[in-house]
Structures are given as C-alpha cells and as structure tokens.
Amino acid sequence: MRKLALHGGTPARKQPLPLHYPGALCLGKEEVERLSQVISSQSPFRYYGPDVRHCVTNLEDELAAYLKVPFALGVTSCTAALITSLKALGIGYGDKVIVPAITFIATAGAVIACQAVPVFVDVDDSLNMDPEDLARVYDEEVKAIIAVHLMGHACDMDRIMSFSRQYNVPVIEDVAQSCGVRYHGKDGGTIGDLGVFSFQMNKLLTAGEGGAVVTSSPELFERAVRYHDQGLFRDRSRYGISENDEELASFCGQNYRMSEFTGAVLLEQWHKLDGILTAMKANYSIIRKTLASELPSLKFRGDVDEEGDIGYSLGIQLASAEIARNFNTAMGAENIQTYVLYGGKPVYLFPQIFHQRTAETQHNPFHYPFKQPVRYREKMCPRAEDLVGRTVFLPISPLLTAQDVEEIIDGVVKVFGELDGGFI
Ligand SMILES: *Cc1c(COP(=O)(O)O)cnc(C)c1O
C-alpha cells in the first residue's frame, strides 16, 4: 500500500487539476473578436439599433440546426428558460409540477416562481428521475414533468415519455448540466415538449449568464417568445409562423431577452462545443475503462446510455456518505478534487423549499387548496437521500493531458484501495 497524501505520503499529483469550467477556460480570441464587433456596432440590443449584428438570432439558428429542431430562443438564464417554458405550457396557481429529488434548486424554484408547486419524484441508480416512481406522485393536479439530465447523463427518456403520453402531461427537459447529451441517438432537450439550457459560468458553455429554450411546437414557441418579451412576438416572419390577431394572441410576459453581448460570446462558445465534447468524452472513456478494469469492485453511477454521456464528470457510488466524505478529503490531498452534489442533500431538504417559504406575503402557492396538501418530509425520496450523499463526482476536464489522466487514475486507485481495506 502506498501512503496516502492525507497521511503524509507523496500526492498522486503535484498540482491541482485545471478548474472545471470547460467553456470559460476556452474563452479566447474568437469571443473577443465577435464581442468587439457588437461593441463597434453600438447595437447591444437584439431587436434594434444602428447596426444590429444579429448574434442572438444566429445563435438561435445554430442551436436549432445542431439540435435539429425548428425553434430555439435565447434567454437570460436557464431559470428564465424554465419559467418561460412553464408559462408556455400555461402552468400557474393551483398546478403541480413533477421535479426529480436530485437537481439544482433552480428547477424547483422556477416552478414556484410560476405560482405552482413542485412534487418530488425519487431517482434511480443513475441519480436521474426514476420513471417507476412517477405514478406515485402523479394526480390530475400535475400539469408538467421536468426531467433533469443530471451531470452529463441522460434520463430514461423512453419511459418518461411513455408516462407523459399515457397521462397527457407535457415534459420539459432541463439540459442545464448536460449540453450535448444524447439518448439513444437523440439530442437531449429535443425529446420532450421543450428543452432548456444554461450558459451560466458553472455549465459546459458560458457567457457568465445565459439560457435557451428549444421546442418543435410552433404554438409553444410563440407562447415562449411572448412570455420572454412582454407579450410581444417581434420577428414572426423569420419563423414562418402565421399571423395571429395581436389583440387576441398577446398576454402579459416578462423581460428575459438575451443581449447581443451574451449572444456574441455564446455564438463562439457554441462553435467550440464539439471540440470540448470530443476531448472530454475521450478522457472520460479512458478513465472509466481503466478504473473498471483495475478496480473491479468500484461501482459507477448507473447509466441508460453510456455512449450518450457527455463525459463531464464521472460518478462513483461508495458504500456510505461517511466513506464518501473521507474519499473526497483523501482525493483532495492527492490534488484531485472530487465532491458530492448539493451538500449531499436532495433539493426538497433545502430550507426554503422544505419550509415552503416564498416571497409572497399572501397567496403562497403552497396554500392553494390542493386535494392533498403538498408537504415535504425527510425520507420522502429515500433512494435520492441515500445516493446523493454517497455518490462522488470526479470532474473530467477537456484540458487534461495524458499525464493528468494517468495521475487521476493512479489517485483513484490509490485512495479506493485504502477504502477497500477500510483504512480511511
Ligand atoms: C444551473 C442549473 C439551472 C439554472 O441555470 P441558471 O442559468 O443559473 O439559471 C437549472 N437547472 C439545473 C439542473 C442547473 O444545474
């Protein structure tokens, strides 16, 4: 046994790994050039100005072409994209929306921002929504399902969509963490009724902030455009969507419009997507395959389409939350940071959700007279509570060198070996 760095041994690596911001770390001259064109044009607004460069429009066209969907809409964030999608579906007060127990708080928060309430479905071995558990939380007050493709890996969309069709509930795919993910040959975000993307700093591609909505439905698209732009639908002719009577078609919306600055950066980031995915998937695949052969007792996070995973982060299931904490500490000392998601908690245990505290002084959406009051409790989704605390994630950067890859493998083998022997 080699001595762990935690116990004073030589670390598997001398230096920490590259930070895990794939998009941000490849910001470069292309983005500078495109952004400087927008600044020179003095036209930072997408719909008018002295010399509009149409960066947001071009981004939307490229997104739609890449994903092979007719409609894409740039917005200010994925939270805005979720709210816009929920409103496109007409979700509001008195409605329930099914959300997986493990996700970033924004997924549930967007539902609440729409005056609806989230009901939480448990996860399966992949940490994604368990289609088997949908029936438990479904009733006729449920008006949508948000399927989150967590940490680069697709949900079991065939089964989720078959539930959706059976009960006639629409599905929003939250692809914030999994831009480029595929499921049985289909692009994540294009399988459900709507798909939402994030371009915040912590996501694969970034302009600091930003988001997008994609859909194949002209009706949902029109409603999304209107909701994101104060009820307006400005360049309808671009989409070949027939003229509606404005007097009848418009409704109150918000301002979630993407600026040309964001559009310029994201257009160039989007051009880098395939390069990032190729490098990340190659690194992921070597690390995963080598670990599987060197450590037969290592258990990976379950997956429904190994090929479709974007390779952003390798999930490893350890025996308990305590062992996971020890593993992370020991790996950190080896200069290979690993972590558990969300402090090891399902989203409904976050205090603002658990206590159902919203900004309203009256008419809190949870006070709606649902047939059964919506209440959250510990152990509500037992598999989520168990798995989120003991699944550690190993970030996989597209920037890893062959030596980095070797050292990562070496570090995991070393620390896991000690765990297996029960030494830490
Ligand atoms: C980050 C994230 C969001 C929110 O994205 P923003 O662009 O920060 O609003 C929504 N859902 C999931 C699953 C996320 O990880």
The ligand as a Gaussian input file, in Angstrom:
#p B3LYP/6-31G(d) Opt

LIG

0 1
 C      -27.660000      25.618000     -13.228000
 C      -28.949000      24.941000     -13.366000
 C      -30.134000      25.649000     -13.602000
 C      -30.188000      27.132000     -13.587000
 O      -29.399000      27.740000     -14.539000
 P      -29.148000      29.310000     -14.499000
 O      -28.692000      29.604000     -15.895000
 O      -28.106000      29.561000     -13.461000
 O      -30.426000      29.982000     -14.172000
 C      -31.306000      24.937000     -13.778000
 N      -31.318000      23.603000     -13.710000
 C      -30.212000      22.887000     -13.461000
 C      -30.302000      21.396000     -13.425000
 C      -28.992000      23.533000     -13.263000
 O      -27.906000      22.815000     -12.993000

